[in-house]
Amino acid sequence: MKMYLFVTHNDIESEITGPFKNSDERDEAAREIREDEGEETGIFMLNVGSDGVPECSDYSGGFFDGEEEDDGEAETIRRDERNGLYGMHVDDAN
């Protein structure tokens, strides 16, 4: 799996950064972007599997505040190969 960040600068201009070597490196880059650009910039995890299918997930609400606990659910956007559309579902890790 390749790990990237999907960033929307000031929620206007989008950019994909990476790939990153591991999730820790990606998370550190996300924190640096948040520190530099503030809350108006959207920062999302983007994973691309070996099958080439992208999965985009958001960081938990407390991630950028230093509270790493999550409720076990992550909203993920996946590309639907059948019709080329993106859809959202909730993964329940519990």
Biopython code that builds the backbone (N, CA, C, O; Angstrom):
import numpy as np
from Bio.PDB.StructureBuilder import StructureBuilder

atoms = [
    (1, "MET", "N", (0.848, -1.178, 0.000)),
    (1, "MET", "CA", (0.000, 0.000, 0.000)),
    (1, "MET", "C", (0.896, 1.244, 0.000)),
    (1, "MET", "O", (1.908, 1.300, 0.698)),
    (2, "LYS", "N", (0.503, 2.224, -0.787)),
    (2, "LYS", "CA", (1.202, 3.504, -0.817)),
    (2, "LYS", "C", (0.393, 4.512, -0.013)),
    (2, "LYS", "O", (-0.832, 4.566, -0.117)),
    (3, "MET", "N", (1.092, 5.311, 0.792)),
    (3, "MET", "CA", (0.440, 6.267, 1.683)),
    (3, "MET", "C", (0.728, 7.696, 1.255)),
    (3, "MET", "O", (1.879, 8.072, 1.034)),
    (4, "TYR", "N", (-0.339, 8.493, 1.142)),
    (4, "TYR", "CA", (-0.246, 9.884, 0.724)),
    (4, "TYR", "C", (-1.079, 10.745, 1.661)),
    (4, "TYR", "O", (-1.783, 10.238, 2.534)),
    (5, "LEU", "N", (-0.988, 12.047, 1.468)),
    (5, "LEU", "CA", (-1.917, 13.005, 2.067)),
    (5, "LEU", "C", (-2.658, 13.699, 0.934)),
    (5, "LEU", "O", (-2.058, 14.090, -0.067)),
    (6, "PHE", "N", (-3.952, 13.845, 1.099)),
    (6, "PHE", "CA", (-4.762, 14.655, 0.191)),
    (6, "PHE", "C", (-5.059, 15.939, 0.954)),
    (6, "PHE", "O", (-5.690, 15.906, 2.010)),
    (7, "VAL", "N", (-4.606, 17.067, 0.419)),
    (7, "VAL", "CA", (-4.696, 18.343, 1.124)),
    (7, "VAL", "C", (-5.507, 19.319, 0.292)),
    (7, "VAL", "O", (-5.290, 19.449, -0.913)),
    (8, "THR", "N", (-6.445, 20.009, 0.939)),
    (8, "THR", "CA", (-7.174, 21.089, 0.272)),
    (8, "THR", "C", (-6.782, 22.385, 0.966)),
    (8, "THR", "O", (-7.287, 22.702, 2.042)),
    (9, "HIS", "N", (-5.875, 23.132, 0.340)),
    (9, "HIS", "CA", (-5.370, 24.382, 0.899)),
    (9, "HIS", "C", (-6.498, 25.409, 0.926)),
    (9, "HIS", "O", (-7.084, 25.734, -0.107)),
    (10, "ASN", "N", (-6.794, 25.915, 2.128)),
    (10, "ASN", "CA", (-7.882, 26.872, 2.328)),
    (10, "ASN", "C", (-9.195, 26.365, 1.727)),
    (10, "ASN", "O", (-10.065, 27.145, 1.340)),
    (11, "ASP", "N", (-9.313, 25.027, 1.659)),
    (11, "ASP", "CA", (-10.492, 24.362, 1.089)),
    (11, "ASP", "C", (-10.794, 24.806, -0.336)),
    (11, "ASP", "O", (-11.943, 24.765, -0.776)),
    (12, "ILE", "N", (-9.741, 25.237, -1.067)),
    (12, "ILE", "CA", (-9.909, 25.683, -2.451)),
    (12, "ILE", "C", (-9.018, 24.873, -3.388)),
    (12, "ILE", "O", (-9.507, 24.236, -4.320)),
    (13, "GLU", "N", (-7.720, 24.899, -3.140)),
    (13, "GLU", "CA", (-6.744, 24.261, -4.029)),
    (13, "GLU", "C", (-6.345, 22.905, -3.452)),
    (13, "GLU", "O", (-5.945, 22.814, -2.292)),
    (14, "SER", "N", (-6.454, 21.853, -4.263)),
    (14, "SER", "CA", (-6.125, 20.515, -3.769)),
    (14, "SER", "C", (-4.731, 20.083, -4.208)),
    (14, "SER", "O", (-4.204, 20.538, -5.224)),
    (15, "GLU", "N", (-4.152, 19.190, -3.409)),
    (15, "GLU", "CA", (-2.802, 18.687, -3.662)),
    (15, "GLU", "C", (-2.678, 17.303, -3.044)),
    (15, "GLU", "O", (-3.255, 17.036, -1.990)),
    (16, "ILE", "N", (-1.931, 16.427, -3.695)),
    (16, "ILE", "CA", (-1.592, 15.122, -3.132)),
    (16, "ILE", "C", (-0.098, 15.139, -2.859)),
    (16, "ILE", "O", (0.697, 15.439, -3.750)),
    (17, "THR", "N", (0.292, 14.813, -1.613)),
    (17, "THR", "CA", (1.705, 14.756, -1.255)),
    (17, "THR", "C", (2.071, 13.339, -0.858)),
    (17, "THR", "O", (1.245, 12.608, -0.310)),
    (18, "GLY", "N", (3.300, 12.952, -1.131)),
    (18, "GLY", "CA", (3.754, 11.603, -0.829)),
    (18, "GLY", "C", (4.301, 10.954, -2.084)),
    (18, "GLY", "O", (4.505, 11.639, -3.087)),
    (19, "PRO", "N", (4.540, 9.683, -2.058)),
    (19, "PRO", "CA", (4.182, 8.745, -0.991)),
    (19, "PRO", "C", (5.131, 8.852, 0.203)),
    (19, "PRO", "O", (6.273, 9.297, 0.083)),
    (20, "PHE", "N", (4.621, 8.433, 1.343)),
    (20, "PHE", "CA", (5.381, 8.430, 2.581)),
    (20, "PHE", "C", (5.834, 7.009, 2.890)),
    (20, "PHE", "O", (5.179, 6.049, 2.485)),
    (21, "LYS", "N", (6.945, 6.868, 3.599)),
    (21, "LYS", "CA", (7.501, 5.552, 3.929)),
    (21, "LYS", "C", (6.610, 4.769, 4.883)),
    (21, "LYS", "O", (6.510, 3.546, 4.793)),
    (22, "ASN", "N", (5.958, 5.495, 5.807)),
    (22, "ASN", "CA", (5.105, 4.834, 6.798)),
    (22, "ASN", "C", (4.077, 5.831, 7.328)),
    (22, "ASN", "O", (4.126, 7.018, 7.004)),
    (23, "SER", "N", (3.157, 5.342, 8.138)),
    (23, "SER", "CA", (2.087, 6.204, 8.647)),
    (23, "SER", "C", (2.610, 7.269, 9.608)),
    (23, "SER", "O", (2.051, 8.364, 9.677)),
    (24, "ASP", "N", (3.675, 6.961, 10.349)),
    (24, "ASP", "CA", (4.245, 7.968, 11.261)),
    (24, "ASP", "C", (4.786, 9.161, 10.483)),
    (24, "ASP", "O", (4.596, 10.309, 10.885)),
    (25, "GLU", "N", (5.459, 8.888, 9.370)),
    (25, "GLU", "CA", (5.993, 9.964, 8.534)),
    (25, "GLU", "C", (4.848, 10.796, 7.946)),
    (25, "GLU", "O", (4.928, 12.023, 7.887)),
    (26, "ARG", "N", (3.789, 10.119, 7.514)),
    (26, "ARG", "CA", (2.636, 10.825, 6.954)),
    (26, "ARG", "C", (1.950, 11.665, 8.024)),
    (26, "ARG", "O", (1.576, 12.809, 7.765)),
    (27, "ASP", "N", (1.781, 11.115, 9.215)),
    (27, "ASP", "CA", (1.129, 11.851, 10.301)),
    (27, "ASP", "C", (1.929, 13.091, 10.689)),
    (27, "ASP", "O", (1.351, 14.144, 10.961)),
    (28, "GLU", "N", (3.241, 12.970, 10.714)),
    (28, "GLU", "CA", (4.098, 14.121, 11.037)),
    (28, "GLU", "C", (3.938, 15.208, 9.975)),
    (28, "GLU", "O", (3.863, 16.392, 10.304)),
    (29, "ALA", "N", (3.888, 14.811, 8.714)),
    (29, "ALA", "CA", (3.688, 15.785, 7.632)),
    (29, "ALA", "C", (2.324, 16.461, 7.776)),
    (29, "ALA", "O", (2.201, 17.663, 7.537)),
    (30, "ALA", "N", (1.310, 15.708, 8.161)),
    (30, "ALA", "CA", (-0.027, 16.276, 8.361)),
    (30, "ALA", "C", (-0.021, 17.310, 9.479)),
    (30, "ALA", "O", (-0.629, 18.372, 9.350)),
    (31, "ARG", "N", (0.667, 16.999, 10.578)),
    (31, "ARG", "CA", (0.753, 17.947, 11.695)),
    (31, "ARG", "C", (1.489, 19.229, 11.281)),
    (31, "ARG", "O", (1.097, 20.328, 11.672)),
    (32, "GLU", "N", (2.546, 19.080, 10.495)),
    (32, "GLU", "CA", (3.297, 20.252, 10.031)),
    (32, "GLU", "C", (2.427, 21.131, 9.125)),
    (32, "GLU", "O", (2.465, 22.357, 9.227)),
    (33, "ILE", "N", (1.656, 20.512, 8.252)),
    (33, "ILE", "CA", (0.765, 21.278, 7.382)),
    (33, "ILE", "C", (-0.276, 22.013, 8.215)),
    (33, "ILE", "O", (-0.549, 23.187, 7.968)),
    (34, "ARG", "N", (-0.861, 21.335, 9.200)),
    (34, "ARG", "CA", (-1.871, 21.973, 10.054)),
    (34, "ARG", "C", (-1.264, 23.145, 10.808)),
    (34, "ARG", "O", (-1.888, 24.200, 10.924)),
    (35, "GLU", "N", (-0.052, 22.968, 11.319)),
    (35, "GLU", "CA", (0.615, 24.036, 12.066)),
    (35, "GLU", "C", (0.890, 25.239, 11.156)),
    (35, "GLU", "O", (0.702, 26.384, 11.566)),
    (36, "ASP", "N", (1.334, 24.977, 9.928)),
    (36, "ASP", "CA", (1.668, 26.047, 8.991)),
    (36, "ASP", "C", (0.448, 26.748, 8.412)),
    (36, "ASP", "O", (0.469, 27.962, 8.212)),
    (37, "GLU", "N", (-0.628, 25.986, 8.138)),
    (37, "GLU", "CA", (-1.750, 26.538, 7.381)),
    (37, "GLU", "C", (-3.041, 26.712, 8.174)),
    (37, "GLU", "O", (-3.954, 27.397, 7.714)),
    (38, "GLY", "N", (-3.133, 26.115, 9.337)),
    (38, "GLY", "CA", (-4.320, 26.279, 10.173)),
    (38, "GLY", "C", (-5.479, 25.383, 9.786)),
    (38, "GLY", "O", (-5.354, 24.495, 8.942)),
    (39, "GLU", "N", (-6.608, 25.638, 10.426)),
    (39, "GLU", "CA", (-7.773, 24.768, 10.293)),
    (39, "GLU", "C", (-8.545, 24.944, 8.996)),
    (39, "GLU", "O", (-9.414, 24.129, 8.686)),
    (40, "GLU", "N", (-8.251, 25.979, 8.237)),
    (40, "GLU", "CA", (-8.953, 26.190, 6.968)),
    (40, "GLU", "C", (-8.491, 25.221, 5.889)),
    (40, "GLU", "O", (-9.131, 25.101, 4.844)),
    (41, "THR", "N", (-7.391, 24.537, 6.135)),
    (41, "THR", "CA", (-6.867, 23.569, 5.179)),
    (41, "THR", "C", (-7.303, 22.176, 5.596)),
    (41, "THR", "O", (-7.069, 21.757, 6.730)),
    (42, "GLY", "N", (-7.942, 21.455, 4.671)),
    (42, "GLY", "CA", (-8.372, 20.081, 4.930)),
    (42, "GLY", "C", (-7.223, 19.121, 4.664)),
    (42, "GLY", "O", (-6.529, 19.237, 3.654)),
    (43, "ILE", "N", (-7.024, 18.171, 5.577)),
    (43, "ILE", "CA", (-5.933, 17.207, 5.460)),
    (43, "ILE", "C", (-6.513, 15.809, 5.648)),
    (43, "ILE", "O", (-7.131, 15.518, 6.673)),
    (44, "PHE", "N", (-6.312, 14.953, 4.661)),
    (44, "PHE", "CA", (-6.901, 13.620, 4.664)),
    (44, "PHE", "C", (-5.845, 12.570, 4.340)),
    (44, "PHE", "O", (-4.919, 12.831, 3.572)),
    (45, "MET", "N", (-5.986, 11.373, 4.928)),
    (45, "MET", "CA", (-5.123, 10.243, 4.609)),
    (45, "MET", "C", (-5.608, 9.650, 3.294)),
    (45, "MET", "O", (-6.808, 9.455, 3.098)),
    (46, "LEU", "N", (-4.680, 9.366, 2.401)),
    (46, "LEU", "CA", (-5.008, 8.746, 1.125)),
    (46, "LEU", "C", (-4.134, 7.516, 0.960)),
    (46, "LEU", "O", (-2.911, 7.621, 0.867)),
    (47, "ASN", "N", (-4.762, 6.354, 0.923)),
    (47, "ASN", "CA", (-4.044, 5.097, 0.723)),
    (47, "ASN", "C", (-4.412, 4.541, -0.643)),
    (47, "ASN", "O", (-5.570, 4.588, -1.058)),
    (48, "VAL", "N", (-3.413, 4.017, -1.332)),
    (48, "VAL", "CA", (-3.648, 3.373, -2.620)),
    (48, "VAL", "C", (-3.145, 1.947, -2.499)),
    (48, "VAL", "O", (-1.952, 1.710, -2.310)),
    (49, "GLY", "N", (-4.068, 0.998, -2.608)),
    (49, "GLY", "CA", (-3.722, -0.411, -2.476)),
    (49, "GLY", "C", (-2.993, -0.939, -3.692)),
    (49, "GLY", "O", (-2.870, -0.243, -4.700)),
    (50, "SER", "N", (-2.510, -2.165, -3.600)),
    (50, "SER", "CA", (-1.799, -2.781, -4.720)),
    (50, "SER", "C", (-2.689, -2.947, -5.936)),
    (50, "SER", "O", (-2.199, -3.089, -7.056)),
    (51, "ASP", "N", (-4.016, -2.931, -5.716)),
    (51, "ASP", "CA", (-4.969, -3.020, -6.821)),
    (51, "ASP", "C", (-5.221, -1.662, -7.469)),
    (51, "ASP", "O", (-5.969, -1.564, -8.441)),
    (52, "GLY", "N", (-4.588, -0.603, -6.922)),
    (52, "GLY", "CA", (-4.720, 0.733, -7.482)),
    (52, "GLY", "C", (-5.953, 1.488, -7.036)),
    (52, "GLY", "O", (-6.201, 2.597, -7.508)),
    (53, "VAL", "N", (-6.738, 0.906, -6.129)),
    (53, "VAL", "CA", (-7.959, 1.550, -5.657)),
    (53, "VAL", "C", (-7.627, 2.505, -4.510)),
    (53, "VAL", "O", (-7.061, 2.078, -3.503)),
    (54, "PRO", "N", (-7.969, 3.790, -4.645)),
    (54, "PRO", "CA", (-7.683, 4.763, -3.584)),
    (54, "PRO", "C", (-8.721, 4.707, -2.467)),
    (54, "PRO", "O", (-9.902, 4.466, -2.716)),
    (55, "GLU", "N", (-8.268, 4.930, -1.241)),
    (55, "GLU", "CA", (-9.145, 5.056, -0.080)),
    (55, "GLU", "C", (-8.728, 6.317, 0.662)),
    (55, "GLU", "O", (-7.565, 6.468, 1.036)),
    (56, "CYS", "N", (-9.671, 7.214, 0.872)),
    (56, "CYS", "CA", (-9.401, 8.483, 1.526)),
    (56, "CYS", "C", (-10.127, 8.512, 2.869)),
    (56, "CYS", "O", (-11.339, 8.305, 2.923)),
    (57, "SER", "N", (-9.393, 8.769, 3.951)),
    (57, "SER", "CA", (-9.969, 8.781, 5.294)),
    (57, "SER", "C", (-9.608, 10.084, 5.989)),
    (57, "SER", "O", (-8.577, 10.694, 5.706)),
    (58, "ASP", "N", (-10.476, 10.498, 6.903)),
    (58, "ASP", "CA", (-10.191, 11.713, 7.662)),
    (58, "ASP", "C", (-9.467, 11.369, 8.953)),
    (58, "ASP", "O", (-9.555, 10.245, 9.448)),
    (59, "TYR", "N", (-8.750, 12.348, 9.493)),
    (59, "TYR", "CA", (-8.132, 12.208, 10.807)),
    (59, "TYR", "C", (-9.203, 12.440, 11.861)),
    (59, "TYR", "O", (-10.140, 13.206, 11.635)),
    (60, "SER", "N", (-9.074, 11.789, 13.003)),
    (60, "SER", "CA", (-10.035, 11.981, 14.091)),
    (60, "SER", "C", (-9.983, 13.422, 14.588)),
    (60, "SER", "O", (-8.987, 14.119, 14.395)),
    (61, "GLY", "N", (-11.049, 13.854, 15.218)),
    (61, "GLY", "CA", (-11.146, 15.228, 15.685)),
    (61, "GLY", "C", (-10.029, 15.646, 16.611)),
    (61, "GLY", "O", (-9.604, 16.800, 16.574)),
    (62, "GLY", "N", (-9.540, 14.743, 17.441)),
    (62, "GLY", "CA", (-8.501, 15.084, 18.401)),
    (62, "GLY", "C", (-7.078, 14.892, 17.907)),
    (62, "GLY", "O", (-6.127, 15.203, 18.624)),
    (63, "PHE", "N", (-6.921, 14.386, 16.699)),
    (63, "PHE", "CA", (-5.579, 14.086, 16.197)),
    (63, "PHE", "C", (-4.673, 15.311, 16.213)),
    (63, "PHE", "O", (-3.541, 15.234, 16.691)),
    (64, "PHE", "N", (-5.152, 16.433, 15.701)),
    (64, "PHE", "CA", (-4.319, 17.629, 15.610)),
    (64, "PHE", "C", (-4.227, 18.374, 16.941)),
    (64, "PHE", "O", (-3.422, 19.295, 17.082)),
    (65, "ASP", "N", (-5.044, 17.982, 17.912)),
    (65, "ASP", "CA", (-4.984, 18.585, 19.241)),
    (65, "ASP", "C", (-4.100, 17.772, 20.177)),
    (65, "ASP", "O", (-3.969, 18.103, 21.356)),
    (66, "GLY", "N", (-3.493, 16.710, 19.657)),
    (66, "GLY", "CA", (-2.626, 15.865, 20.466)),
    (66, "GLY", "C", (-3.353, 14.747, 21.172)),
    (66, "GLY", "O", (-2.739, 13.985, 21.920)),
    (67, "GLU", "N", (-4.651, 14.631, 20.950)),
    (67, "GLU", "CA", (-5.438, 13.548, 21.531)),
    (67, "GLU", "C", (-5.611, 12.496, 20.447)),
    (67, "GLU", "O", (-6.434, 12.657, 19.546)),
    (68, "GLU", "N", (-4.843, 11.426, 20.530)),
    (68, "GLU", "CA", (-4.823, 10.444, 19.453)),
    (68, "GLU", "C", (-5.915, 9.408, 19.546)),
    (68, "GLU", "O", (-6.036, 8.579, 18.644)),
    (69, "GLU", "N", (-6.726, 9.415, 20.609)),
    (69, "GLU", "CA", (-7.771, 8.407, 20.739)),
    (69, "GLU", "C", (-8.833, 8.614, 19.675)),
    (69, "GLU", "O", (-9.185, 9.745, 19.341)),
    (70, "ASP", "N", (-9.339, 7.506, 19.148)),
    (70, "ASP", "CA", (-10.380, 7.533, 18.135)),
    (70, "ASP", "C", (-11.520, 6.657, 18.623)),
    (70, "ASP", "O", (-11.324, 5.787, 19.471)),
    (71, "ASP", "N", (-12.703, 6.885, 18.090)),
    (71, "ASP", "CA", (-13.856, 6.106, 18.529)),
    (71, "ASP", "C", (-13.988, 4.780, 17.792)),
    (71, "ASP", "O", (-14.991, 4.084, 17.950)),
    (72, "GLY", "N", (-12.988, 4.420, 16.987)),
    (72, "GLY", "CA", (-13.016, 3.152, 16.276)),
    (72, "GLY", "C", (-13.702, 3.222, 14.935)),
    (72, "GLY", "O", (-13.741, 2.225, 14.214)),
    (73, "GLU", "N", (-14.246, 4.369, 14.577)),
    (73, "GLU", "CA", (-14.907, 4.507, 13.295)),
    (73, "GLU", "C", (-14.169, 5.540, 12.459)),
    (73, "GLU", "O", (-13.752, 6.583, 12.963)),
    (74, "ALA", "N", (-14.015, 5.243, 11.199)),
    (74, "ALA", "CA", (-13.381, 6.188, 10.277)),
    (74, "ALA", "C", (-14.212, 6.263, 9.017)),
    (74, "ALA", "O", (-14.577, 5.236, 8.443)),
    (75, "GLU", "N", (-14.512, 7.467, 8.587)),
    (75, "GLU", "CA", (-15.214, 7.629, 7.318)),
    (75, "GLU", "C", (-14.201, 7.464, 6.204)),
    (75, "GLU", "O", (-13.149, 8.103, 6.206)),
    (76, "THR", "N", (-14.520, 6.611, 5.262)),
    (76, "THR", "CA", (-13.614, 6.319, 4.167)),
    (76, "THR", "C", (-14.334, 6.533, 2.852)),
    (76, "THR", "O", (-15.482, 6.122, 2.681)),
    (77, "ILE", "N", (-13.648, 7.179, 1.929)),
    (77, "ILE", "CA", (-14.198, 7.359, 0.592)),
    (77, "ILE", "C", (-13.434, 6.418, -0.331)),
    (77, "ILE", "O", (-12.207, 6.470, -0.408)),
    (78, "ARG", "N", (-14.163, 5.567, -1.023)),
    (78, "ARG", "CA", (-13.547, 4.612, -1.932)),
    (78, "ARG", "C", (-14.070, 4.814, -3.341)),
    (78, "ARG", "O", (-15.232, 5.160, -3.549)),
    (79, "ARG", "N", (-13.196, 4.593, -4.294)),
    (79, "ARG", "CA", (-13.591, 4.705, -5.686)),
    (79, "ARG", "C", (-14.306, 3.428, -6.086)),
    (79, "ARG", "O", (-13.803, 2.330, -5.846)),
    (80, "ASP", "N", (-15.456, 3.562, -6.682)),
    (80, "ASP", "CA", (-16.238, 2.430, -7.152)),
    (80, "ASP", "C", (-15.835, 2.169, -8.603)),
    (80, "ASP", "O", (-16.143, 2.969, -9.487)),
    (81, "GLU", "N", (-15.153, 1.060, -8.849)),
    (81, "GLU", "CA", (-14.637, 0.748, -10.177)),
    (81, "GLU", "C", (-15.760, 0.541, -11.202)),
    (81, "GLU", "O", (-15.545, 0.742, -12.397)),
    (82, "ARG", "N", (-16.937, 0.147, -10.752)),
    (82, "ARG", "CA", (-18.014, -0.142, -11.697)),
    (82, "ARG", "C", (-18.508, 1.103, -12.400)),
    (82, "ARG", "O", (-18.808, 1.063, -13.593)),
    (83, "ASN", "N", (-18.598, 2.210, -11.680)),
    (83, "ASN", "CA", (-19.164, 3.397, -12.312)),
    (83, "ASN", "C", (-18.276, 4.634, -12.181)),
    (83, "ASN", "O", (-18.674, 5.720, -12.603)),
    (84, "GLY", "N", (-17.081, 4.489, -11.603)),
    (84, "GLY", "CA", (-16.155, 5.600, -11.513)),
    (84, "GLY", "C", (-16.535, 6.650, -10.488)),
    (84, "GLY", "O", (-15.907, 7.707, -10.429)),
    (85, "LEU", "N", (-17.548, 6.382, -9.678)),
    (85, "LEU", "CA", (-17.980, 7.341, -8.669)),
    (85, "LEU", "C", (-17.326, 7.040, -7.332)),
    (85, "LEU", "O", (-16.842, 5.934, -7.085)),
    (86, "TYR", "N", (-17.324, 8.040, -6.487)),
    (86, "TYR", "CA", (-16.799, 7.869, -5.140)),
    (86, "TYR", "C", (-17.968, 7.804, -4.168)),
    (86, "TYR", "O", (-18.958, 8.517, -4.330)),
    (87, "GLY", "N", (-17.852, 6.954, -3.166)),
    (87, "GLY", "CA", (-18.894, 6.835, -2.168)),
    (87, "GLY", "C", (-18.294, 6.787, -0.785)),
    (87, "GLY", "O", (-17.115, 6.465, -0.632)),
    (88, "MET", "N", (-19.072, 7.098, 0.214)),
    (88, "MET", "CA", (-18.568, 7.119, 1.578)),
    (88, "MET", "C", (-19.244, 6.020, 2.380)),
    (88, "MET", "O", (-20.441, 5.772, 2.233)),
    (89, "HIS", "N", (-18.473, 5.377, 3.217)),
    (89, "HIS", "CA", (-19.029, 4.425, 4.161)),
    (89, "HIS", "C", (-18.255, 4.553, 5.461)),
    (89, "HIS", "O", (-17.204, 5.193, 5.510)),
    (90, "VAL", "N", (-18.780, 3.942, 6.511)),
    (90, "VAL", "CA", (-18.125, 4.006, 7.817)),
    (90, "VAL", "C", (-17.570, 2.631, 8.141)),
    (90, "VAL", "O", (-18.303, 1.642, 8.157)),
    (91, "ASP", "N", (-16.259, 2.576, 8.400)),
    (91, "ASP", "CA", (-15.619, 1.347, 8.845)),
    (91, "ASP", "C", (-15.710, 1.293, 10.365)),
    (91, "ASP", "O", (-15.306, 2.236, 11.046)),
    (92, "ASP", "N", (-16.231, 0.210, 10.894)),
    (92, "ASP", "CA", (-16.326, 0.045, 12.338)),
    (92, "ASP", "C", (-15.223, -0.906, 12.773)),
    (92, "ASP", "O", (-15.268, -2.103, 12.488)),
    (93, "ALA", "N", (-14.231, -0.357, 13.468)),
    (93, "ALA", "CA", (-13.075, -1.160, 13.900)),
    (93, "ALA", "C", (-13.387, -1.994, 15.125)),
    (93, "ALA", "O", (-12.574, -2.839, 15.502)),
    (94, "ASN", "N", (-14.514, -1.797, 15.754)),
    (94, "ASN", "CA", (-14.848, -2.551, 16.969)),
    (94, "ASN", "C", (-15.444, -3.890, 16.631)),
    (94, "ASN", "O", (-15.785, -4.659, 17.530)),
]
sb = StructureBuilder()
sb.init_structure("model")
sb.init_model(0)
sb.init_chain("A")
sb.init_seg("    ")
for serial, (resi, resn, name, xyz) in enumerate(atoms, 1):
    if name == "N":
        sb.init_residue(resn, " ", resi, " ")
    sb.init_atom(name, np.array(xyz, "f"), 0.0, 1.0, " ", f" {name:<3s}", serial, name[0])
structure = sb.get_structure()
